[in-house]
Amino acid sequence: MRKSTKFPAEVRERAVRLVFEHQHEHESQWAAIGSIAVKIGCTAETLRKWVRQAERDSGKRPGLTTAERERLKELEREVRELKRANEILRKAAAFFGLSSHSCGSTR
């Protein structure tokens, strides 16, 4: 089962900043992540994902930035809505096309 706890943005930002500030005190970034995750009450994997996203946002790692990910989600939502609207229009056109044809009207 997936834990759905949402951490406030301030907590995420502080935790990521702590990793960057203190990773030199540990043998690896992962060790720093593990140490800090315990202190803030999240899993190391959750904090690792926050760190990776922060690295993408700052250009230190390839991939979509947070803004790009949000825009992509927005565009995908718009595409779904447009597909739904097109399907409704297609069905309406088929219905009215059949009904006007069956009523004897000419085109």
Sequence and secondary structure as in RCSB ss.txt:
>XXXX:A:sequence
MRKSTKFPAEVRERAVRLVFEHQHEHESQWAAIGSIAVKIGCTAETLRKWVRQAERDSGKRPGLTTAERERLKEL
EREVRELKRANEILRKAAAFFGLSSHSCGSTR
>XXXX:A:secstr
        HHHHHHHHHHHHHHGGGSSSHHHHHHHHHHHHTS HHHHHHHHHHHHHHTTSS S  HHHHHHHHHH
HHHHHHHHHHHHHHHHHHHHHHHHHHHTT   
